[in-house]
Structures are given as C-alpha cells and as structure tokens.
C-alpha cells in the first residue's frame, strides 16, 4: 500500500478512506502497476494479500482500479464498493465490472 487508510493524496490533498496501493508485477494502460482499492479492513496497512472481486473501469480515464478484499471476507455489493471508493471516484465516470461464472454442461 503506497497510500494507507487515512493518508493524503500527494497532489490533490484528499484523504484516502480505504487502503490503496498497487499489485506488483502488473502493468496498466498508464505503464504503471495496476492500482487497487483494498476494502474490508478498517486500519492502515502497508501490505496485504486478497482476492480481486471487481474492476473500477473508468469511462473517461485510462486508469482502471482493481477492487481487492481479504481472502476470508465475503463478497461486497456494487453499491458497497461504490460507496467505499467515492472519495476518489466521484470525479470520474465509471462502471463496476465483475467476472460472473456459471456452471454450464
């Protein structure tokens, strides 16, 4: 986590209401590592493991974000995710994308 819960954005000054960081060994459209919101933990973290449950796909920007939760946590609804990330995503048009699988035989 390069921006733990409660830290301030270095350029825009808003406070991170969730843990925020990046996934090592990945690359996004901006040639940086994939950014990630880490939801479900209400204390500042410096590193964490978890499972990706969604992508915040920005419609007016090329910097999508992963939504990661601890492996032991149950899933979050789209409205819970939107509420948690609104502190930063309020300035962007976005959709929450998920992979839905089904057992087809």
MOPAC internal coordinates of N, CA, C and O (Angstrom, degrees):
PM7 1SCF
backbone

  N    0.0000 0     0.00 0     0.00 0    0    0    0
  C    1.4485 1     0.00 0     0.00 0    1    0    0
  C    1.5258 1   108.10 1     0.00 0    2    1    0
  O    1.2310 1   121.21 1   -62.22 1    3    2    1
  N    1.3039 1   115.29 1   117.78 1    3    2    1
  C    1.4584 1   117.26 1   175.33 1    5    3    2
  C    1.5236 1   111.02 1   -91.75 1    6    5    3
  O    1.2310 1   120.38 1   169.12 1    7    6    5
  N    1.3354 1   116.89 1   -10.88 1    7    6    5
  C    1.4607 1   121.35 1   176.55 1    9    7    6
  C    1.5297 1   108.95 1  -137.99 1   10    9    7
  O    1.2310 1   120.74 1   -96.38 1   11   10    9
  N    1.3282 1   116.19 1    83.62 1   11   10    9
  C    1.4644 1   120.30 1  -179.08 1   13   11   10
  C    1.5324 1   111.97 1   -65.25 1   14   13   11
  O    1.2310 1   120.97 1   -21.28 1   15   14   13
  N    1.2895 1   115.75 1   158.72 1   15   14   13
  C    1.4591 1   122.80 1   175.36 1   17   15   14
  C    1.5266 1   109.96 1   -45.85 1   18   17   15
  O    1.2310 1   120.51 1   -50.39 1   19   18   17
  N    1.3343 1   116.63 1   129.61 1   19   18   17
  C    1.4612 1   122.01 1   178.51 1   21   19   18
  C    1.5141 1   115.32 1    91.71 1   22   21   19
  O    1.2310 1   119.81 1   170.25 1   23   22   21
  N    1.3395 1   117.98 1    -9.75 1   23   22   21
  C    1.4679 1   119.67 1   179.30 1   25   23   22
  C    1.5260 1   109.98 1   -80.73 1   26   25   23
  O    1.2310 1   120.96 1   -16.30 1   27   26   25
  N    1.3278 1   115.77 1   163.70 1   27   26   25
  C    1.4634 1   121.23 1  -179.64 1   29   27   26
  C    1.5138 1   110.80 1  -102.43 1   30   29   27
  O    1.2310 1   121.09 1   -34.76 1   31   30   29
  N    1.3312 1   115.51 1   145.24 1   31   30   29
  C    1.4603 1   120.70 1   174.81 1   33   31   30
  C    1.5266 1   107.75 1   -65.03 1   34   33   31
  O    1.2310 1   119.75 1   -47.50 1   35   34   33
  N    1.3329 1   118.09 1   132.50 1   35   34   33
  C    1.4635 1   119.81 1  -174.96 1   37   35   34
  C    1.5224 1   115.21 1   -66.03 1   38   37   35
  O    1.2310 1   120.03 1   154.75 1   39   38   37
  N    1.3230 1   117.55 1   -25.25 1   39   38   37
  C    1.4639 1   120.10 1  -177.41 1   41   39   38
  C    1.5295 1   112.40 1  -104.89 1   42   41   39
  O    1.2310 1   120.28 1   136.54 1   43   42   41
  N    1.3334 1   117.07 1   -43.46 1   43   42   41
  C    1.4637 1   120.92 1  -172.61 1   45   43   42
  C    1.5310 1   114.16 1   -98.06 1   46   45   43
  O    1.2310 1   119.75 1   166.08 1   47   46   45
  N    1.3279 1   118.09 1   -13.92 1   47   46   45
  C    1.4504 1   122.03 1   172.12 1   49   47   46
  C    1.5214 1   117.25 1    80.90 1   50   49   47
  O    1.2310 1   119.37 1   176.06 1   51   50   49
  N    1.3447 1   118.80 1    -3.94 1   51   50   49
  C    1.4662 1   117.62 1   178.98 1   53   51   50
  C    1.5311 1   109.24 1   -73.95 1   54   53   51
  O    1.2310 1   121.07 1   -19.85 1   55   54   53
  N    1.3330 1   115.56 1   160.15 1   55   54   53
  C    1.4628 1   121.85 1  -177.50 1   57   55   54
  C    1.5228 1   109.64 1   -96.06 1   58   57   55
  O    1.2310 1   120.72 1   -44.02 1   59   58   57
  N    1.3127 1   116.22 1   135.98 1   59   58   57
  C    1.4632 1   121.62 1   176.90 1   61   59   58
  C    1.5202 1   109.44 1   -75.70 1   62   61   59
  O    1.2310 1   121.04 1   -60.96 1   63   62   61
  N    1.3147 1   115.62 1   119.04 1   63   62   61
  C    1.4598 1   122.04 1  -178.32 1   65   63   62
  C    1.5208 1   112.04 1   -89.24 1   66   65   63
  O    1.2310 1   120.52 1   174.95 1   67   66   65
  N    1.3240 1   116.61 1    -5.05 1   67   66   65
  C    1.4673 1   123.58 1   174.13 1   69   67   66
  C    1.5233 1   107.68 1  -140.50 1   70   69   67
  O    1.2310 1   120.58 1   -13.16 1   71   70   69
  N    1.3105 1   116.49 1   166.84 1   71   70   69
  C    1.4618 1   120.36 1   173.61 1   73   71   70
  C    1.5246 1   108.84 1   -70.84 1   74   73   71
  O    1.2310 1   120.99 1   -38.87 1   75   74   73
  N    1.3349 1   115.71 1   141.13 1   75   74   73
  C    1.4547 1   121.39 1  -174.49 1   77   75   74
  C    1.5187 1   108.30 1  -142.55 1   78   77   75
  O    1.2310 1   121.21 1   -45.52 1   79   78   77
  N    1.3131 1   115.29 1   134.48 1   79   78   77
  C    1.4499 1   118.44 1  -179.98 1   81   79   78
  C    1.5091 1   110.85 1  -161.22 1   82   81   79
  O    1.2310 1   120.91 1    36.18 1   83   82   81
  N    1.3117 1   115.87 1  -143.82 1   83   82   81
  C    1.4617 1   121.05 1  -177.50 1   85   83   82
  C    1.5184 1   108.91 1  -147.08 1   86   85   83
  O    1.2310 1   121.43 1   -16.42 1   87   86   85
  N    1.3225 1   114.87 1   163.58 1   87   86   85
  C    1.4612 1   121.61 1  -179.95 1   89   87   86
  C    1.5245 1   108.29 1  -102.59 1   90   89   87
  O    1.2310 1   120.98 1   -62.35 1   91   90   89
  N    1.3086 1   115.73 1   117.65 1   91   90   89
  C    1.4669 1   121.13 1  -179.70 1   93   91   90
  C    1.5254 1   111.27 1   -59.38 1   94   93   91
  O    1.2310 1   121.27 1   -36.43 1   95   94   93
  N    1.3217 1   115.18 1   143.57 1   95   94   93
  C    1.4524 1   120.95 1   174.68 1   97   95   94
  C    1.5188 1   114.83 1    78.16 1   98   97   95
  O    1.2310 1   120.10 1  -165.43 1   99   98   97
  N    1.3281 1   117.42 1    14.57 1   99   98   97
  C    1.4666 1   121.45 1   178.34 1  101   99   98
  C    1.5164 1   108.82 1  -115.50 1  102  101   99
  O    1.2310 1   120.55 1   -10.11 1  103  102  101
  N    1.3288 1   116.56 1   169.89 1  103  102  101
  C    1.4590 1   120.49 1   176.09 1  105  103  102
  C    1.5210 1   109.00 1  -146.14 1  106  105  103
  O    1.2310 1   120.86 1   -48.88 1  107  106  105
  N    1.3018 1   115.96 1   131.12 1  107  106  105
  C    1.4614 1   121.72 1   179.63 1  109  107  106
  C    1.5284 1   110.12 1  -102.11 1  110  109  107
  O    1.2310 1   120.78 1     2.61 1  111  110  109
  N    1.3206 1   116.12 1  -177.39 1  111  110  109
  C    1.4650 1   121.54 1  -178.27 1  113  111  110
  C    1.5220 1   112.52 1   -62.18 1  114  113  111
  O    1.2310 1   120.09 1   154.05 1  115  114  113
  N    1.3346 1   117.44 1   -25.95 1  115  114  113
  C    1.4729 1   119.97 1   179.40 1  117  115  114
  C    1.5292 1   112.30 1   -88.45 1  118  117  115
  O    1.2310 1   120.62 1  -168.20 1  119  118  117
  N    1.3476 1   116.42 1    11.80 1  119  118  117
  C    1.4630 1   123.99 1   178.24 1  121  119  118
  C    1.5275 1   113.39 1    67.73 1  122  121  119
  O    1.2310 1   120.10 1  -165.96 1  123  122  121
  N    1.3040 1   117.41 1    14.04 1  123  122  121
  C    1.4628 1   123.12 1   172.97 1  125  123  122
  C    1.5215 1   107.67 1  -105.52 1  126  125  123
  O    1.2310 1   120.48 1    -7.61 1  127  126  125
  N    1.3212 1   116.69 1   172.39 1  127  126  125
  C    1.4634 1   119.48 1   176.32 1  129  127  126
  C    1.5296 1   109.65 1   -68.78 1  130  129  127
  O    1.2310 1   120.69 1   -25.04 1  131  130  129
  N    1.3312 1   116.29 1   154.96 1  131  130  129
  C    1.4687 1   120.92 1  -179.18 1  133  131  130
  C    1.5228 1   110.42 1   -63.97 1  134  133  131
  O    1.2310 1   120.86 1   -52.79 1  135  134  133
  N    1.3212 1   115.97 1   127.21 1  135  134  133
  C    1.4574 1   121.80 1   176.89 1  137  135  134
  C    1.5189 1   109.58 1   -77.04 1  138  137  135
  O    1.2310 1   121.07 1   -27.43 1  139  138  137
  N    1.3313 1   115.56 1   152.57 1  139  138  137
  C    1.4539 1   119.63 1  -178.28 1  141  139  138
  C    1.5221 1   111.74 1  -146.74 1  142  141  139
  O    1.2310 1   121.34 1   -43.73 1  143  142  141
  N    1.3206 1   115.04 1   136.27 1  143  142  141
  C    1.4549 1   121.78 1   167.18 1  145  143  142
  C    1.5215 1   106.48 1   -87.87 1  146  145  143
  O    1.2310 1   120.20 1   -48.21 1  147  146  145
  N    1.3327 1   117.22 1   131.79 1  147  146  145
  C    1.4548 1   121.54 1   176.96 1  149  147  146
  C    1.5237 1   106.78 1  -109.39 1  150  149  147
  O    1.2310 1   121.05 1   -74.77 1  151  150  149
  N    1.3217 1   115.59 1   105.23 1  151  150  149
  C    1.4615 1   121.81 1  -174.43 1  153  151  150
  C    1.5245 1   111.27 1  -101.58 1  154  153  151
  O    1.2310 1   121.13 1   -23.74 1  155  154  153
  N    1.3140 1   115.45 1   156.26 1  155  154  153
  C    1.4563 1   120.33 1   174.50 1  157  155  154
  C    1.5167 1   115.14 1    99.05 1  158  157  155
  O    1.2310 1   119.45 1  -178.49 1  159  158  157
  N    1.3249 1   118.65 1     1.51 1  159  158  157
  C    1.4598 1   122.69 1   176.90 1  161  159  158
  C    1.5224 1   106.79 1  -127.46 1  162  161  159
  O    1.2310 1   120.57 1   -54.75 1  163  162  161
  N    1.3247 1   116.51 1   125.25 1  163  162  161
  C    1.4605 1   120.70 1  -174.69 1  165  163  162
  C    1.5240 1   113.26 1  -103.37 1  166  165  163
  O    1.2310 1   120.97 1  -142.16 1  167  166  165
  N    1.3270 1   115.75 1    37.84 1  167  166  165
  C    1.4646 1   121.18 1   174.02 1  169  167  166
  C    1.5285 1   107.52 1  -143.98 1  170  169  167
  O    1.2310 1   120.13 1   -27.13 1  171  170  169
  N    1.3167 1   117.36 1   152.87 1  171  170  169
  C    1.4636 1   119.56 1  -179.48 1  173  171  170
  C    1.5360 1   111.16 1   -62.67 1  174  173  171
  O    1.2310 1   121.03 1   -42.43 1  175  174  173
  N    1.3212 1   115.64 1   137.57 1  175  174  173
  C    1.4614 1   122.32 1   177.96 1  177  175  174
  C    1.5223 1   109.70 1  -123.02 1  178  177  175
  O    1.2310 1   120.98 1   -25.98 1  179  178  177
  N    1.3225 1   115.74 1   154.02 1  179  178  177
  C    1.4599 1   120.22 1   174.99 1  181  179  178
  C    1.5165 1   111.33 1  -107.53 1  182  181  179
  O    1.2310 1   120.45 1   157.31 1  183  182  181
  N    1.3328 1   116.74 1   -22.69 1  183  182  181
  C    1.4624 1   122.86 1   176.44 1  185  183  182
  C    1.5264 1   107.44 1  -158.39 1  186  185  183
  O    1.2310 1   120.94 1   -24.89 1  187  186  185
  N    1.3316 1   115.81 1   155.11 1  187  186  185
  C    1.4591 1   119.68 1   179.96 1  189  187  186
  C    1.5143 1   110.04 1  -163.50 1  190  189  187
  O    1.2310 1   121.10 1   -20.12 1  191  190  189
  N    1.3063 1   115.51 1   159.88 1  191  190  189
  C    1.4512 1   122.69 1   172.09 1  193  191  190
  C    1.5151 1   107.60 1  -117.49 1  194  193  191
  O    1.2310 1   120.79 1   -25.91 1  195  194  193
  N    1.3155 1   116.10 1   154.09 1  195  194  193
  C    1.4569 1   118.75 1   179.18 1  197  195  194
  C    1.5049 1   111.10 1  -176.10 1  198  197  195
  O    1.2310 1   121.46 1    13.84 1  199  198  197
  N    1.3245 1   114.82 1  -166.16 1  199  198  197
  C    1.4612 1   120.88 1   179.43 1  201  199  198
  C    1.5253 1   109.05 1  -122.16 1  202  201  199
  O    1.2310 1   121.24 1   -38.66 1  203  202  201
  N    1.3122 1   115.23 1   141.34 1  203  202  201
  C    1.4637 1   121.30 1   178.63 1  205  203  202
  C    1.5254 1   108.15 1   -81.95 1  206  205  203
  O    1.2310 1   120.59 1   -54.29 1  207  206  205
  N    1.3430 1   116.48 1   125.71 1  207  206  205
  C    1.4587 1   120.43 1  -179.37 1  209  207  206
  C    1.5244 1   112.72 1  -111.75 1  210  209  207
  O    1.2310 1   120.34 1   167.24 1  211  210  209
  N    1.3310 1   116.96 1   -12.76 1  211  210  209
  C    1.4690 1   119.33 1  -177.48 1  213  211  210
  C    1.5186 1   109.96 1  -166.95 1  214  213  211
  O    1.2310 1   121.89 1   -10.55 1  215  214  213
  N    1.3290 1   113.99 1   169.45 1  215  214  213
  C    1.4640 1   122.55 1   173.78 1  217  215  214
  C    1.5186 1   107.59 1  -126.53 1  218  217  215
  O    1.2310 1   120.84 1   -47.15 1  219  218  217
  N    1.3171 1   116.00 1   132.85 1  219  218  217
  C    1.4558 1   121.22 1   169.99 1  221  219  218
  C    1.5281 1   104.86 1   -87.11 1  222  221  219
  O    1.2310 1   120.84 1   -75.74 1  223  222  221
  N    1.3170 1   115.99 1   104.26 1  223  222  221
  C    1.4688 1   121.55 1  -178.65 1  225  223  222
  C    1.5230 1   108.16 1   -95.64 1  226  225  223
  O    1.2310 1   121.06 1   -71.03 1  227  226  225
  N    1.3178 1   115.58 1   108.97 1  227  226  225
  C    1.4616 1   121.24 1  -179.94 1  229  227  226
  C    1.5185 1   109.45 1   -78.09 1  230  229  227
  O    1.2310 1   120.72 1   -51.64 1  231  230  229
  N    1.3093 1   116.23 1   128.36 1  231  230  229
  C    1.4587 1   122.31 1  -178.14 1  233  231  230
  C    1.5228 1   112.44 1   -85.02 1  234  233  231
  O    1.2310 1   120.19 1   157.72 1  235  234  233
  N    1.3289 1   117.24 1   -22.28 1  235  234  233
  C    1.4585 1   121.37 1  -178.38 1  237  235  234
  C    1.5337 1   112.37 1  -119.51 1  238  237  235
  O    1.2310 1   120.99 1  -153.61 1  239  238  237
  N    1.3408 1   115.72 1    26.39 1  239  238  237
  C    1.4545 1   121.83 1  -179.88 1  241  239  238
  C    1.5316 1   106.86 1  -162.53 1  242  241  239
  O    1.2310 1   119.68 1   -26.92 1  243  242  241
  N    1.3155 1   118.22 1   153.08 1  243  242  241
  C    1.4674 1   119.45 1  -177.75 1  245  243  242
  C    1.5274 1   113.01 1   -99.82 1  246  245  243
  O    1.2310 1   119.74 1  -158.83 1  247  246  245
  N    1.3172 1   118.10 1    21.17 1  247  246  245
  C    1.4663 1   121.94 1  -175.68 1  249  247  246
  C    1.5306 1   110.72 1  -113.12 1  250  249  247
  O    1.2310 1   120.78 1  -106.19 1  251  250  249
  N    1.3426 1   116.10 1    73.81 1  251  250  249
  C    1.4598 1   120.67 1   178.38 1  253  251  250
  C    1.5293 1   110.61 1   -64.95 1  254  253  251
  O    1.2310 1   120.88 1   -20.87 1  255  254  253
  N    1.3219 1   115.92 1   159.13 1  255  254  253
  C    1.4640 1   122.35 1  -178.79 1  257  255  254
  C    1.5241 1   109.53 1  -127.10 1  258  257  255
  O    1.2310 1   120.60 1   -38.58 1  259  258  257
  N    1.3201 1   116.46 1   141.42 1  259  258  257
  C    1.4559 1   120.79 1   172.67 1  261  259  258
  C    1.5216 1   109.11 1   -84.78 1  262  261  259
  O    1.2310 1   120.68 1   -27.64 1  263  262  261
  N    1.3243 1   116.31 1   152.36 1  263  262  261
  C    1.4637 1   122.17 1   173.12 1  265  263  262
  C    1.5192 1   105.96 1  -114.74 1  266  265  263
  O    1.2310 1   120.80 1   -64.08 1  267  266  265
  N    1.3274 1   116.07 1   115.92 1  267  266  265
  C    1.4563 1   122.14 1  -175.81 1  269  267  266
  C    1.5210 1   108.89 1  -120.46 1  270  269  267
  O    1.2310 1   121.25 1   -39.33 1  271  270  269
  N    1.3422 1   115.22 1   140.67 1  271  270  269
  C    1.4628 1   121.27 1   176.27 1  273  271  270
  C    1.5254 1   107.94 1  -127.92 1  274  273  271
  O    1.2310 1   120.22 1   -20.20 1  275  274  273
  N    1.3439 1   117.19 1   159.80 1  275  274  273
  C    1.4606 1   119.08 1   175.48 1  277  275  274
  C    1.5290 1   110.18 1   -58.16 1  278  277  275
  O    1.2310 1   120.47 1   -32.68 1  279  278  277
  N    1.3187 1   116.71 1   147.32 1  279  278  277
  C    1.4570 1   121.09 1  -178.01 1  281  279  278
  C    1.5132 1   114.42 1   -60.90 1  282  281  279
  O    1.2310 1   120.48 1   158.16 1  283  282  281
  N    1.3230 1   116.69 1   -21.84 1  283  282  281
  C    1.4669 1   120.72 1  -178.57 1  285  283  282
  C    1.5232 1   113.00 1   -89.41 1  286  285  283
  O    1.2310 1   120.00 1   169.66 1  287  286  285
  N    1.3107 1   117.60 1   -10.34 1  287  286  285
  C    1.4629 1   121.57 1  -176.57 1  289  287  286
  C    1.5193 1   110.91 1   -85.18 1  290  289  287
  O    1.2310 1   121.48 1   -31.80 1  291  290  289
  N    1.3282 1   114.77 1   148.20 1  291  290  289
  C    1.4561 1   119.30 1   174.38 1  293  291  290
  C    1.5129 1   109.61 1   -76.43 1  294  293  291
  O    1.2310 1   120.32 1   -11.36 1  295  294  293
  N    1.2804 1   117.00 1   168.64 1  295  294  293
  C    1.4553 1   123.25 1  -176.76 1  297  295  294
  C    1.5312 1   111.64 1   -64.93 1  298  297  295
  O    1.2310 1   120.23 1   -20.98 1  299  298  297
  N    1.3221 1   117.16 1   159.02 1  299  298  297
  C    1.4597 1   123.84 1   174.73 1  301  299  298
  C    1.5224 1   108.94 1  -111.19 1  302  301  299
  O    1.2310 1   120.48 1   -30.32 1  303  302  301
  N    1.3179 1   116.69 1   149.68 1  303  302  301
  C    1.4594 1   120.95 1   176.42 1  305  303  302
  C    1.5290 1   109.82 1   -77.34 1  306  305  303
  O    1.2310 1   120.85 1   -16.84 1  307  306  305
  N    1.3172 1   115.99 1   163.16 1  307  306  305
  C    1.4641 1   120.03 1   176.42 1  309  307  306
  C    1.5214 1   111.08 1   -58.78 1  310  309  307
  O    1.2310 1   119.95 1   140.62 1  311  310  309
  N    1.3161 1   117.70 1   -39.38 1  311  310  309
  C    1.4658 1   119.90 1  -179.05 1  313  311  310
  C    1.5320 1   110.99 1   -68.55 1  314  313  311
  O    1.2310 1   119.73 1   145.47 1  315  314  313
  N    1.3251 1   118.13 1   -34.53 1  315  314  313
  C    1.4673 1   120.36 1   176.25 1  317  315  314
  C    1.5230 1   110.56 1   -67.21 1  318  317  315
  O    1.2310 1   120.55 1   139.58 1  319  318  317
  N    1.3154 1   116.55 1   -40.42 1  319  318  317
  C    1.4706 1   120.38 1   177.72 1  321  319  318
  C    1.5263 1   109.87 1   -64.28 1  322  321  319
  O    1.2310 1   120.23 1   131.31 1  323  322  321
  N    1.3292 1   117.17 1   -48.69 1  323  322  321
  C    1.4677 1   121.27 1  -178.88 1  325  323  322
  C    1.5313 1   111.16 1   -58.08 1  326  325  323
  O    1.2310 1   120.33 1   137.09 1  327  326  325
  N    1.3121 1   116.98 1   -42.91 1  327  326  325
  C    1.4691 1   120.96 1   179.54 1  329  327  326
  C    1.5303 1   110.76 1   -63.21 1  330  329  327
  O    1.2310 1   120.35 1   139.35 1  331  330  329
  N    1.3351 1   116.93 1   -40.65 1  331  330  329
  C    1.4622 1   120.99 1  -177.34 1  333  331  330
  C    1.5230 1   113.20 1   -69.18 1  334  333  331
  O    1.2310 1   120.06 1   146.46 1  335  334  333
  N    1.3361 1   117.48 1   -33.54 1  335  334  333
  C    1.4659 1   120.45 1  -175.01 1  337  335  334
  C    1.5294 1   113.37 1  -100.33 1  338  337  335
  O    1.2310 1   120.20 1  -178.45 1  339  338  337
  N    1.3125 1   117.22 1     1.55 1  339  338  337
  C    1.4669 1   121.35 1  -176.43 1  341  339  338
  C    1.5272 1   113.17 1   -59.73 1  342  341  339
  O    1.2310 1   119.70 1   150.36 1  343  342  341
  N    1.3249 1   118.17 1   -29.64 1  343  342  341
  C    1.4663 1   120.61 1  -179.04 1  345  343  342
  C    1.5293 1   111.74 1   -55.94 1  346  345  343
  O    1.2310 1   120.08 1   151.66 1  347  346  345
  N    1.3466 1   117.45 1   -28.34 1  347  346  345
  C    1.4603 1   120.84 1   179.18 1  349  347  346
  C    1.5347 1   112.05 1  -113.13 1  350  349  347
  O    1.2310 1   120.04 1   143.34 1  351  350  349
  N    1.3049 1   117.52 1   -36.66 1  351  350  349
  C    1.4635 1   120.52 1  -175.17 1  353  351  350
  C    1.5247 1   113.54 1   -78.46 1  354  353  351
  O    1.2310 1   119.84 1   171.78 1  355  354  353
  N    1.3255 1   117.90 1    -8.22 1  355  354  353
  C    1.4661 1   120.93 1  -179.65 1  357  355  354
  C    1.5257 1   113.24 1   -59.14 1  358  357  355
  O    1.2310 1   119.85 1   160.28 1  359  358  357
  N    1.3138 1   117.89 1   -19.72 1  359  358  357
  C    1.4657 1   121.55 1  -179.33 1  361  359  358
  C    1.5317 1   113.10 1   -94.14 1  362  361  359
  O    1.2310 1   120.75 1  -175.58 1  363  362  361
  N    1.3239 1   116.16 1     4.42 1  363  362  361
  C    1.4586 1   120.56 1  -176.75 1  365  363  362
  C    1.5237 1   110.77 1  -128.76 1  366  365  363
  O    1.2310 1   121.09 1   -26.93 1  367  366  365
  N    1.3234 1   115.52 1   153.07 1  367  366  365
  C    1.4584 1   121.11 1   168.11 1  369  367  366
  C    1.5217 1   105.44 1   -89.12 1  370  369  367
  O    1.2310 1   120.59 1   -51.21 1  371  370  369
  N    1.3248 1   116.47 1   128.79 1  371  370  369
  C    1.4621 1   118.93 1  -177.14 1  373  371  370
  C    1.5207 1   110.97 1  -149.45 1  374  373  371
  O    1.2310 1   122.04 1   -15.40 1  375  374  373
  N    1.3162 1   113.71 1   164.60 1  375  374  373
  C    1.4540 1   120.71 1   171.98 1  377  375  374
  C    1.5180 1   107.54 1  -132.49 1  378  377  375
  O    1.2310 1   121.26 1   -26.72 1  379  378  377
  N    1.3048 1   115.19 1   153.28 1  379  378  377
  C    1.4586 1   121.24 1   178.56 1  381  379  378
  C    1.5159 1   107.12 1   -98.53 1  382  381  379
  O    1.2310 1   121.14 1   -61.70 1  383  382  381
  N    1.3313 1   115.43 1   118.30 1  383  382  381
  C    1.4635 1   121.52 1  -178.52 1  385  383  382
  C    1.5226 1   109.28 1  -105.10 1  386  385  383
  O    1.2310 1   121.60 1   -39.26 1  387  386  385
  N    1.3149 1   114.55 1   140.74 1  387  386  385
  C    1.4607 1   121.36 1   177.17 1  389  387  386
  C    1.5144 1   109.42 1  -135.32 1  390  389  387
  O    1.2310 1   121.11 1   -24.87 1  391  390  389
  N    1.3048 1   115.49 1   155.13 1  391  390  389
  C    1.4504 1   120.76 1   172.35 1  393  391  390
  C    1.5221 1   106.52 1   -95.99 1  394  393  391
  O    1.2310 1   121.49 1   -58.66 1  395  394  393
  N    1.3064 1   114.75 1   121.34 1  395  394  393
  C    1.4574 1   119.03 1   177.35 1  397  395  394
  C    1.5223 1   107.49 1  -108.28 1  398  397  395
  O    1.2310 1   120.92 1   -52.14 1  399  398  397
  N    1.2985 1   115.84 1   127.86 1  399  398  397
  C    1.4501 1   119.63 1   178.20 1  401  399  398
  C    1.5136 1   109.43 1  -112.20 1  402  401  399
  O    1.2310 1   121.22 1   -27.19 1  403  402  401
  N    1.2875 1   115.27 1   152.81 1  403  402  401
  C    1.4611 1   120.26 1   175.94 1  405  403  402
  C    1.5124 1   107.96 1  -139.93 1  406  405  403
  O    1.2310 1   121.28 1   -24.29 1  407  406  405
  N    1.2872 1   115.15 1   155.71 1  407  406  405
  C    1.4551 1   120.27 1   177.89 1  409  407  406
  C    1.5151 1   108.32 1   -92.97 1  410  409  407
  O    1.2310 1   120.20 1   -76.72 1  411  410  409
  N    1.2882 1   117.23 1   103.28 1  411  410  409
  C    1.4599 1   122.55 1   179.59 1  413  411  410
  C    1.5159 1   108.39 1  -109.58 1  414  413  411
  O    1.2310 1   120.98 1   -51.06 1  415  414  413
  N    1.2941 1   115.73 1   128.94 1  415  414  413
  C    1.4658 1   120.32 1  -179.71 1  417  415  414
  C    1.5032 1   110.20 1  -118.40 1  418  417  415
  O    1.2310 1   120.10 1   180.00 1  419  418  417

